[in-house]
Amino acid sequence: MQQGLQTSCLTGRRALVTGSTSGIGLAIAESLAQAGANLVVHGLVDAEEGQALAQSLAEKYKVDCHFLPGDMSDATAIEQLVQNAQIALGGLDILVNNAGVQFTARTENFPLDRWQSVLDINLSACFIAIRAALPAMQAQGFGRIVNIASVHGLVASIEKAAYVAAKHGLVGLTKVVALENANAGITCNAICPGWVDTAIVAKQVAARASRENITEACAQRALVQDKQPMIRMTAPSAIGDLVRFLCTDSGQTLTGTALPVDGGWTAQ
Ligand SMILES: NC(=O)c1ccc[n+]([C@@H]2O[C@H](COP(=O)([O-])OP(=O)(O)OC[C@H]3O[C@@H](n4cnc5c(N)ncnc54)[C@H](O)[C@@H]3O)[C@@H](O)[C@H]2O)c1
């Protein structure tokens, strides 16, 4: 069997992945567990569903896996989530800030409460989680922080004022945390995906299909084609595998970056 990234390179590492009950977060959790990391999965599902997911990952990958809830728009809940993850796993080596939401409207029509919640969940939650996780990482001299930003952390699209502002902010936050911890054994990077085939995109596909009276398959192709030279969505597992690489010893000097995984979107 091939050794290295595929198997046990993260054995014994302890990871919290926010928003990991679906989509990209679940793929990240699977990729880390496959490499041997013990995990806390987290998301908006009910406790029974979350615990069943944790149990299935634990059995599949022979790792320790727990489910913890926590609303990422509530600062106290985020601090408790980090603290409870540290207690459940006996510490924390890896923090992946993945939970995120989208809302689209032109700026002049953007509801204030939606602006606030997109900023809270996509940006402030990452700051609060990082702030809570850093002291123990600094004390142990090891940490890997990965923020799932977006191409919208690097470039803009219409009707995404809050999302683009939040993701640009997240790329900036990533750089500050990387600089402040450059000699503390801690790296901090942002991943900037283009289109990834998940539920967050499904709404935009459905809206385009209904607006243009076309099938969802045609709508998905049209959405991708508008932005990406490569007319295919990225698989969630590809983001999971990149997170895993960043968490290995090979990633120890890779810090402060914003890595596009975008089919050439930002190369144009
Ligand atoms: N799918 C894409 O094309 C794409 C592209 C670029 C970036 N991203 C980013 O990837 C991340 C994951 O998105 P996804 O595509 O997997 O979407 P998704 O909707 O499948 O997953 C979002 C996750 O966030 C969690 N979440 C949302 N609001 C929450 C809240 N208030 N409290 C706690 N958890 C909450 C959900 O439970 C879910 O697990 C997001 O940050 C998103 O912005 C996605």
PDBQT file of the ligand as one rigid body, heavy atoms in Angstrom, charges set to zero:
ROOT
HETATM    1  N1  LIG A 301     -19.379  25.114  -2.596  1.00  0.00    +0.000 N 
HETATM    2  C1  LIG A 301     -18.639  26.059  -3.150  1.00  0.00    +0.000 C 
HETATM    3  O1  LIG A 301     -18.658  26.245  -4.390  1.00  0.00    +0.000 OA
HETATM    4  C2  LIG A 301     -17.727  26.900  -2.315  1.00  0.00    +0.000 A 
HETATM    5  C3  LIG A 301     -16.797  27.701  -2.983  1.00  0.00    +0.000 A 
HETATM    6  C4  LIG A 301     -15.937  28.480  -2.230  1.00  0.00    +0.000 A 
HETATM    7  C5  LIG A 301     -15.987  28.461  -0.857  1.00  0.00    +0.000 A 
HETATM    8  N2  LIG A 301     -16.905  27.676  -0.232  1.00  0.00    +0.000 N 
HETATM    9  C6  LIG A 301     -16.917  27.713   1.230  1.00  0.00    +0.000 C 
HETATM   10  O2  LIG A 301     -16.783  26.390   1.730  1.00  0.00    +0.000 OA
HETATM   11  C7  LIG A 301     -17.377  26.314   3.032  1.00  0.00    +0.000 C 
HETATM   12  C8  LIG A 301     -18.301  25.108   3.100  1.00  0.00    +0.000 C 
HETATM   13  O3  LIG A 301     -19.370  25.292   2.198  1.00  0.00    +0.000 OA
HETATM   14  P1  LIG A 301     -20.139  24.083   1.471  1.00  0.00    +0.000 P 
HETATM   15  O4  LIG A 301     -20.108  24.399   0.025  1.00  0.00    +0.000 OA
HETATM   16  O5  LIG A 301     -19.626  22.778   1.934  1.00  0.00    +0.000 OA
HETATM   17  O6  LIG A 301     -21.629  24.361   1.986  1.00  0.00    +0.000 OA
HETATM   18  P2  LIG A 301     -22.617  23.510   2.918  1.00  0.00    +0.000 P 
HETATM   19  O7  LIG A 301     -23.839  24.365   2.971  1.00  0.00    +0.000 OA
HETATM   20  O8  LIG A 301     -22.719  22.104   2.468  1.00  0.00    +0.000 OA
HETATM   21  O9  LIG A 301     -21.870  23.502   4.318  1.00  0.00    +0.000 OA
HETATM   22  C9  LIG A 301     -21.897  24.581   5.210  1.00  0.00    +0.000 C 
HETATM   23  C10 LIG A 301     -21.664  24.046   6.610  1.00  0.00    +0.000 C 
HETATM   24  O10 LIG A 301     -21.678  25.150   7.503  1.00  0.00    +0.000 OA
HETATM   25  C11 LIG A 301     -22.537  24.857   8.592  1.00  0.00    +0.000 C 
HETATM   26  N3  LIG A 301     -23.145  26.093   9.074  1.00  0.00    +0.000 N 
HETATM   27  C12 LIG A 301     -23.754  27.069   8.359  1.00  0.00    +0.000 A 
HETATM   28  N4  LIG A 301     -24.216  28.026   9.175  1.00  0.00    +0.000 NA
HETATM   29  C13 LIG A 301     -23.885  27.659  10.435  1.00  0.00    +0.000 A 
HETATM   30  C14 LIG A 301     -24.096  28.234  11.719  1.00  0.00    +0.000 A 
HETATM   31  N5  LIG A 301     -24.751  29.383  11.898  1.00  0.00    +0.000 N 
HETATM   32  N6  LIG A 301     -23.629  27.557  12.788  1.00  0.00    +0.000 NA
HETATM   33  C15 LIG A 301     -22.994  26.378  12.654  1.00  0.00    +0.000 A 
HETATM   34  N7  LIG A 301     -22.745  25.797  11.473  1.00  0.00    +0.000 NA
HETATM   35  C16 LIG A 301     -23.197  26.426  10.376  1.00  0.00    +0.000 A 
HETATM   36  C17 LIG A 301     -23.586  23.903   8.052  1.00  0.00    +0.000 C 
HETATM   37  O11 LIG A 301     -24.132  23.113   9.094  1.00  0.00    +0.000 OA
HETATM   38  C18 LIG A 301     -22.751  23.073   7.069  1.00  0.00    +0.000 C 
HETATM   39  O12 LIG A 301     -22.164  21.981   7.744  1.00  0.00    +0.000 OA
HETATM   40  C19 LIG A 301     -18.087  27.657   3.260  1.00  0.00    +0.000 C 
HETATM   41  O13 LIG A 301     -17.287  28.483   4.066  1.00  0.00    +0.000 OA
HETATM   42  C20 LIG A 301     -18.189  28.230   1.845  1.00  0.00    +0.000 C 
HETATM   43  O14 LIG A 301     -18.252  29.624   1.855  1.00  0.00    +0.000 OA
HETATM   44  C21 LIG A 301     -17.782  26.886  -0.915  1.00  0.00    +0.000 A 
ENDROOT
TORSDOF 0
